[in-house]
Amino acid sequence: MSKWKYPLSSKMIQRSISVSLGAMLFALPVTVSAAEVTIEKNVSNSGISHTIVISENSYEGSSLSVGENHFLTLKEIEREWDGIDPDYKPDQAVDAVKSVLPEKEYEFLFPNRLGSPEWFKVAKGKEYFKEDQKDYFSYENLIAAVTEVSNIKLKISTRKGTNNSQEIHRLDKDARIETLISRSSDFNSISNRNKEIETVIIDFGTFLKEGFKKDRKRELAAFLANLAHETGGGWATAPGGELKWGLFWNENIAGRTGVNKDAFVDPGSSELYPGVKDKRYYGRGPIMLSWNFNYGLFSSIIYGDKNILLKNPEIVAADGKVGFMTAILFWMTPQSPKPSAHDVIINKWKPSAQDLAKGLSQPGFGITIMVLNGLEANLGETEGSSVKRRAGHYRDITSRMGVDITGEKIDTLGMNPF
């Protein structure tokens, strides 16, 4: 299983088994206008004092402190957050999931998911068995996660020409509360203050709600196929077939058992996201969320409070709704130069000249693999290839949905990392 590192800046979202996934998290940025700053100087000339007013460009960030929030009027939300689209509100989330994959079909696809009746039959007597294990990857938890993330918008503001100098805001749509959840220590430094601010706004309510109905089905299929591979417990001769064992695990085995006792606390991010004594931030959940900075950042996005998951990282493995939320948030967020997997699968992404030169030209499931794991580049559906199982899950799920994927490139042959 993989571990993820640094989800937002150039230090963010990286797997232990892959190249870095992160740099700046903006695409199609909006440039913030400069503010006029006056600098007064007193000058003496022949005994007569007068003032010279010098004007210079200064691009101001948020007036909030990290962790601070305030209420916004609808006009402010329209101006600063592009408004709240009624099509992407939480009350439509249940329909979004049910319309593309009914519960009965979901349970058929993942009969051995963690905490299911079949899982209990298999796990009984094993080292990892838990008598009180809940149905972690339940359909109900998936719907609850989609519903909750639909109420969140994220704004990532980056100083132009930098990779790490960012401010990140969270908007609770229903409460109309904006929270500053992260700010780089150098964001308002003298050297950066005159650099323009480029901003991208992500509406997590667009998950499963953009594109043709076929694209929405493909998005959920691609999302679940990638998660099923990451959490898969199957093998080539597994009962029922390897693909019936997706969503079997939700913790890094070495971390859970103590074989790897590392606390996964990065000193460089400890000022903003301090690790808590005796807590370990090894991989948990559908994307194997790892490291203190990821727990702190995802906690900030989900709850508006970094301390909840920093103090209680176990929540990610204990609460399936939270686990699915971490996966959806990652799926929806671009990491320049990579697009979001969401934009790829609904054909919103347009490859650049650099992308085309790397063979990244055909939007589809294969590109989502490259977004998630660059080490799986140039692989076909051959025996022993990790792409084979990912693609197998995708074929299986789309088939159950009645979606024709003929002609879609679902492997990574000919592709190089972004």
C-alpha positions as CSV (number, residue, x, y, z in Angstrom):
1,M,0.0,0.0,0.0
2,S,1.1,3.5,-0.7
3,K,1.8,6.5,1.5
4,W,0.9,10.0,0.4
5,K,2.9,13.1,1.1
6,Y,2.4,16.8,0.8
7,P,-1.1,17.3,-0.8
8,L,-0.8,21.0,-1.8
9,S,2.5,22.7,-2.3
10,S,5.7,21.5,-4.0
11,K,6.3,19.6,-0.8
12,M,2.9,18.0,-0.9
13,I,1.4,14.7,-2.2
14,Q,4.2,12.3,-2.7
15,R,4.2,8.5,-2.6
16,S,7.0,6.5,-1.1
17,I,6.9,4.4,-4.2
18,S,6.4,7.2,-6.8
19,V,7.7,10.5,-8.1
20,S,6.4,13.6,-6.5
21,L,2.8,14.4,-7.4
22,G,2.9,18.0,-6.2
23,A,3.8,21.5,-7.0
24,M,1.5,24.4,-7.0
25,L,-2.2,23.5,-6.9
26,F,-3.7,25.9,-9.4
27,A,-5.0,25.7,-12.9
28,L,-6.6,28.4,-14.9
29,P,-5.6,30.9,-12.2
30,V,-7.2,34.2,-11.5
31,T,-4.8,37.0,-10.8
32,V,-5.5,39.3,-7.9
33,S,-5.3,43.0,-8.5
34,A,-2.6,45.1,-6.9
35,A,-3.3,47.4,-4.1
36,E,-1.9,50.9,-4.1
37,V,0.5,51.5,-1.2
38,T,1.7,55.0,-0.4
39,I,5.1,55.6,1.2
40,E,5.7,59.0,2.6
41,K,9.2,60.6,2.8
42,N,10.0,63.9,4.4
43,V,12.5,65.8,2.4
44,S,14.2,69.0,3.4
45,N,15.1,71.5,0.7
46,S,16.5,74.9,1.7
47,G,15.0,74.6,5.1
48,I,11.5,73.9,3.7
49,S,10.0,70.4,4.5
50,H,7.7,68.7,2.2
51,T,6.4,65.2,1.6
52,I,6.9,62.9,-1.5
53,V,4.3,60.2,-1.9
54,I,5.6,57.1,-3.7
55,S,3.1,54.6,-5.1
56,E,4.1,50.9,-5.6
57,N,2.2,47.7,-6.4
58,S,1.6,45.4,-3.4
59,Y,-0.6,42.3,-3.7
60,E,-2.2,41.7,-0.4
61,G,-3.2,38.3,1.0
62,S,-5.9,37.5,3.5
63,S,-6.4,39.6,6.6
64,L,-7.2,36.5,8.6
65,S,-4.8,34.6,10.8
66,V,-4.4,30.9,10.2
67,G,-7.3,29.1,11.9
68,E,-9.4,32.3,12.0
69,N,-12.7,32.5,10.3
70,H,-15.4,35.0,9.5
71,F,-18.9,35.2,8.0
72,L,-19.4,36.3,4.4
73,T,-22.4,37.9,2.8
74,L,-23.8,36.5,-0.4
75,K,-22.3,39.4,-2.3
76,E,-18.9,38.7,-0.8
77,I,-19.2,35.0,-1.7
78,E,-20.1,36.0,-5.2
79,R,-17.2,38.4,-5.5
80,E,-14.5,36.3,-3.7
81,W,-15.7,32.7,-4.3
82,D,-17.6,32.8,-7.6
83,G,-20.9,32.3,-5.7
84,I,-22.6,29.1,-4.7
85,D,-24.0,27.1,-7.6
86,P,-27.3,25.4,-6.6
87,D,-26.5,22.4,-8.8
88,Y,-23.6,21.5,-6.5
89,K,-25.3,21.7,-3.1
90,P,-25.2,18.7,-0.7
91,D,-28.8,17.9,-1.0
92,Q,-28.2,16.5,-4.5
93,A,-25.3,14.3,-3.5
94,V,-27.4,11.2,-2.7
95,D,-29.0,11.3,-6.1
96,A,-25.6,11.8,-7.7
97,V,-24.4,8.6,-6.3
98,K,-27.5,6.5,-6.7
99,S,-28.1,7.6,-10.3
100,V,-24.7,6.3,-11.4
101,L,-24.3,3.2,-9.2
102,P,-27.2,1.8,-7.1
103,E,-26.4,0.2,-3.7
104,K,-27.1,-3.3,-4.9
105,E,-24.5,-3.0,-7.7
106,Y,-21.9,-1.5,-5.4
107,E,-22.2,-4.4,-2.9
108,F,-22.0,-6.9,-5.8
109,L,-18.7,-5.3,-6.9
110,F,-17.1,-5.2,-3.4
111,P,-18.4,-8.2,-1.5
112,N,-15.3,-8.6,0.6
113,R,-14.9,-4.9,1.5
114,L,-13.7,-4.2,5.0
115,G,-16.4,-4.9,7.6
116,S,-18.8,-6.6,5.3
117,P,-20.4,-10.0,6.2
118,E,-18.1,-11.7,3.7
119,W,-15.1,-9.9,5.3
120,F,-16.0,-11.3,8.7
121,K,-16.0,-14.9,7.3
122,V,-12.6,-14.4,5.7
123,A,-11.0,-12.4,8.6
124,K,-12.2,-14.6,11.5
125,G,-9.1,-15.9,13.4
126,K,-6.7,-13.7,11.4
127,E,-4.2,-11.3,13.0
128,Y,-6.1,-8.3,11.6
129,F,-9.6,-9.4,12.7
130,K,-11.7,-7.0,14.8
131,E,-14.9,-8.3,16.4
132,D,-16.4,-4.8,16.3
133,Q,-15.3,-3.9,12.8
134,K,-17.9,-1.7,11.1
135,D,-18.6,-1.8,7.4
136,Y,-16.0,0.8,6.7
137,F,-16.5,1.0,2.9
138,S,-20.2,0.9,3.1
139,Y,-22.4,2.5,0.4
140,E,-23.9,4.6,3.2
141,N,-20.4,6.0,4.1
142,L,-19.7,6.8,0.4
143,I,-23.0,8.8,0.1
144,A,-22.3,10.6,3.4
145,A,-18.8,11.5,2.3
146,V,-20.1,12.9,-1.1
147,T,-22.7,14.8,0.8
148,E,-20.3,16.4,3.2
149,V,-17.6,17.4,0.7
150,S,-20.3,19.0,-1.5
151,N,-20.6,21.7,1.2
152,I,-16.9,22.7,0.9
153,K,-15.1,25.0,-1.5
154,L,-11.3,25.4,-1.4
155,K,-9.4,28.4,-2.6
156,I,-5.6,28.1,-3.2
157,S,-3.7,31.4,-3.7
158,T,-0.1,31.2,-4.9
159,R,2.4,34.0,-5.3
160,K,3.2,34.1,-9.0
161,G,6.6,32.5,-9.9
162,T,6.8,30.5,-6.7
163,N,6.0,26.9,-5.8
164,N,5.4,27.0,-2.1
165,S,4.2,30.4,-1.2
166,Q,0.5,29.8,-0.7
167,E,-2.5,30.7,1.3
168,I,-5.4,28.2,1.4
169,H,-9.0,29.1,2.4
170,R,-12.0,26.9,3.1
171,L,-15.6,27.9,2.6
172,D,-18.5,26.2,4.3
173,K,-21.2,26.9,1.8
174,D,-24.2,26.3,4.2
175,A,-22.8,28.4,7.1
176,R,-21.1,30.9,4.8
177,I,-18.0,30.8,6.9
178,E,-14.6,31.4,5.3
179,T,-11.6,30.0,7.2
180,L,-7.9,30.5,6.5
181,I,-6.5,27.0,7.0
182,S,-2.9,27.5,5.8
183,R,-0.4,30.2,5.0
184,S,3.3,29.8,4.0
185,S,5.6,31.6,6.3
186,D,7.0,33.6,3.4
187,F,3.7,34.5,1.8
188,N,3.7,38.1,2.9
189,S,7.5,38.5,3.0
190,I,9.0,41.6,1.6
191,S,10.4,39.7,-1.4
192,N,7.0,38.2,-2.2
193,R,4.6,41.1,-1.5
194,N,5.0,42.6,-4.9
195,K,4.3,39.3,-6.7
196,E,0.9,38.7,-8.1
197,I,-1.4,36.2,-6.5
198,E,-2.9,33.5,-8.7
199,T,-5.9,31.7,-7.4
200,V,-7.9,28.6,-8.2
201,I,-11.2,27.8,-6.6
202,I,-12.3,24.1,-6.3
203,D,-15.9,23.3,-5.6
204,F,-16.0,19.7,-4.3
205,G,-19.7,19.6,-5.0
206,T,-18.9,19.0,-8.7
207,F,-17.9,15.4,-7.9
208,L,-20.2,13.2,-10.1
209,K,-22.1,16.3,-11.2
210,E,-20.3,17.5,-14.3
211,G,-20.3,16.3,-17.9
212,F,-22.6,13.8,-19.6
213,K,-24.3,11.1,-17.6
214,K,-21.8,8.6,-19.1
215,D,-18.9,10.8,-17.9
216,R,-20.4,10.8,-14.4
217,K,-20.6,7.0,-14.4
218,R,-17.0,6.8,-15.7
219,E,-15.9,9.2,-12.9
220,L,-17.3,7.0,-10.1
221,A,-15.9,3.9,-11.9
222,A,-12.5,5.4,-12.2
223,F,-12.5,6.7,-8.6
224,L,-13.5,3.3,-7.2
225,A,-11.2,1.4,-9.5
226,N,-8.2,3.3,-8.3
227,L,-9.2,3.0,-4.7
228,A,-10.0,-0.8,-5.1
229,H,-6.5,-1.3,-6.4
230,E,-4.8,0.7,-3.6
231,T,-6.8,-1.2,-0.9
232,G,-7.0,-4.6,-2.7
233,G,-6.6,-7.8,-0.8
234,G,-7.0,-10.2,-3.7
235,W,-4.6,-12.4,-5.6
236,A,-4.7,-14.2,-8.9
237,T,-6.4,-17.3,-7.7
238,A,-8.5,-15.6,-5.0
239,P,-12.0,-17.1,-4.4
240,G,-14.4,-15.3,-6.7
241,G,-11.6,-13.7,-8.6
242,E,-9.0,-11.0,-7.7
243,L,-11.4,-8.1,-8.5
244,K,-13.8,-9.1,-5.7
245,W,-11.3,-8.2,-3.1
246,G,-11.1,-4.5,-3.6
247,L,-11.5,-2.2,-0.6
248,F,-10.3,-4.9,1.8
249,W,-7.7,-2.9,3.7
250,N,-7.7,0.7,5.2
251,E,-4.4,0.8,7.1
252,N,-0.8,0.4,6.1
253,I,0.0,-3.1,7.4
254,A,3.5,-2.3,8.6
255,G,2.3,0.9,10.4
256,R,-0.7,-0.9,12.0
257,T,1.3,-3.9,13.3
258,G,4.3,-1.8,14.5
259,V,6.8,-3.4,12.2
260,N,7.4,0.2,11.1
261,K,7.3,2.3,14.2
262,D,8.0,5.6,12.5
263,A,5.8,8.4,13.7
264,F,5.8,9.9,10.2
265,V,6.3,13.5,11.5
266,D,8.2,15.8,9.2
267,P,10.3,18.4,11.0
268,G,9.9,20.9,8.2
269,S,6.1,21.1,8.6
270,S,6.0,20.7,12.3
271,E,5.5,24.4,13.0
272,L,2.3,24.5,11.1
273,Y,1.2,20.9,11.7
274,P,2.9,19.7,14.9
275,G,2.8,16.0,15.6
276,V,1.2,15.0,18.9
277,K,3.1,12.9,21.4
278,D,2.6,9.1,21.0
279,K,0.5,9.6,17.8
280,R,1.6,8.0,14.5
281,Y,0.7,9.3,11.1
282,Y,1.1,6.2,9.0
283,G,-1.1,5.4,6.0
284,R,-4.8,5.2,6.7
285,G,-8.0,5.3,4.7
286,P,-8.7,4.7,0.9
287,I,-5.6,6.7,-0.1
288,M,-3.4,5.7,2.8
289,L,-3.2,9.2,4.2
290,S,0.3,9.7,5.7
291,W,2.4,12.2,7.5
292,N,1.6,14.9,10.0
293,F,1.1,17.6,7.4
294,N,-1.4,15.6,5.5
295,Y,-3.4,14.8,8.6
296,G,-3.3,18.5,9.6
297,L,-4.2,19.8,6.2
298,F,-7.0,17.3,5.5
299,S,-8.3,18.0,9.0
300,S,-8.4,21.7,8.2
301,I,-10.3,21.0,4.9
302,I,-12.8,18.6,6.5
303,Y,-13.4,20.2,9.8
304,G,-11.9,23.7,9.5
305,D,-9.6,22.7,12.4
306,K,-6.2,21.1,11.9
307,N,-6.1,19.7,15.4
308,I,-8.9,17.1,15.1
309,L,-7.0,14.6,13.0
310,L,-3.6,15.6,14.4
311,K,-4.8,14.7,17.9
312,N,-6.9,11.7,16.6
313,P,-5.4,10.3,13.4
314,E,-7.2,7.0,14.2
315,I,-10.4,8.7,13.0
316,V,-9.4,8.2,9.4
317,A,-9.3,4.4,9.8
318,A,-12.3,4.2,12.2
319,D,-14.8,6.4,10.3
320,G,-15.4,5.3,6.7
321,K,-17.2,8.6,5.9
322,V,-14.0,10.5,6.8
323,G,-11.9,8.0,4.9
324,F,-13.9,8.5,1.7
325,M,-13.8,12.2,2.2
326,T,-10.0,12.3,2.1
327,A,-10.1,10.3,-1.1
328,I,-12.6,12.6,-2.8
329,L,-10.7,15.7,-1.8
330,F,-7.6,14.3,-3.3
331,W,-9.3,13.2,-6.4
332,M,-10.8,16.7,-7.0
333,T,-7.7,18.8,-6.4
334,P,-5.2,19.6,-9.2
335,Q,-1.5,19.6,-8.5
336,S,0.3,21.6,-11.1
337,P,1.5,20.5,-13.6
338,K,-1.0,17.7,-13.1
339,P,-4.7,18.3,-13.5
340,S,-7.2,16.8,-11.1
341,A,-8.3,13.3,-11.9
342,H,-11.9,14.7,-11.9
343,D,-11.1,17.1,-14.8
344,V,-9.4,14.3,-16.8
345,I,-12.2,11.8,-16.6
346,I,-14.9,14.3,-17.6
347,N,-12.8,15.6,-20.5
348,K,-12.4,19.1,-18.9
349,W,-8.6,18.8,-19.0
350,K,-6.8,20.0,-22.1
351,P,-3.3,18.7,-22.6
352,S,-0.5,21.2,-23.0
353,A,2.3,21.0,-25.5
354,Q,4.5,19.5,-22.7
355,D,1.8,16.9,-21.9
356,L,1.6,15.9,-25.6
357,A,5.3,15.5,-25.8
358,K,5.1,13.0,-22.9
359,G,2.4,11.0,-24.5
360,L,-0.3,12.4,-22.2
361,S,-2.8,13.1,-24.9
362,Q,-5.9,10.9,-24.5
363,P,-8.2,11.9,-21.6
364,G,-9.4,8.7,-19.8
365,F,-8.7,6.2,-17.2
366,G,-5.0,5.8,-18.2
367,I,-4.3,9.4,-17.5
368,T,-5.9,9.2,-14.0
369,I,-3.4,6.5,-13.2
370,M,-0.6,8.9,-14.2
371,V,-2.2,11.6,-12.0
372,L,-2.2,9.2,-9.0
373,N,1.0,7.3,-9.6
374,G,3.7,8.4,-12.0
375,L,5.7,5.2,-11.4
376,E,3.1,3.3,-13.3
377,A,4.1,5.0,-16.6
378,N,4.4,3.0,-19.8
379,L,2.6,-0.1,-18.6
380,G,0.1,-2.3,-20.4
381,E,-2.4,-4.9,-19.0
382,T,0.2,-7.6,-18.8
383,E,0.8,-10.2,-16.0
384,G,2.4,-8.7,-13.0
385,S,1.6,-5.1,-14.1
386,S,-0.1,-2.9,-11.5
387,V,-2.0,-1.3,-14.3
388,K,-3.6,-4.7,-15.1
389,R,-5.6,-4.8,-11.8
390,R,-6.5,-1.1,-11.9
391,A,-7.8,-1.5,-15.5
392,G,-9.5,-4.7,-14.5
393,H,-11.5,-3.0,-11.8
394,Y,-12.4,-0.2,-14.2
395,R,-13.6,-2.6,-16.8
396,D,-15.6,-4.5,-14.2
397,I,-17.3,-1.5,-12.7
398,T,-18.1,0.2,-16.0
399,S,-19.5,-3.1,-17.3
400,R,-21.9,-3.3,-14.2
401,M,-22.9,0.3,-15.0
402,G,-23.6,-0.5,-18.6
403,V,-21.0,2.0,-19.8
404,D,-19.2,1.3,-23.1
405,I,-15.5,2.3,-22.8
406,T,-14.5,1.0,-26.2
407,G,-11.7,3.2,-27.6
408,E,-10.8,4.7,-24.2
409,K,-7.2,4.3,-23.4
410,I,-7.1,2.7,-20.0
411,D,-3.5,1.6,-19.7
412,T,-0.4,3.9,-19.6
413,L,1.6,2.5,-22.5
414,G,3.5,5.3,-24.3
415,M,3.0,7.7,-21.3
416,N,5.7,9.5,-19.3
417,P,5.1,11.2,-15.9
418,F,3.7,14.7,-15.9
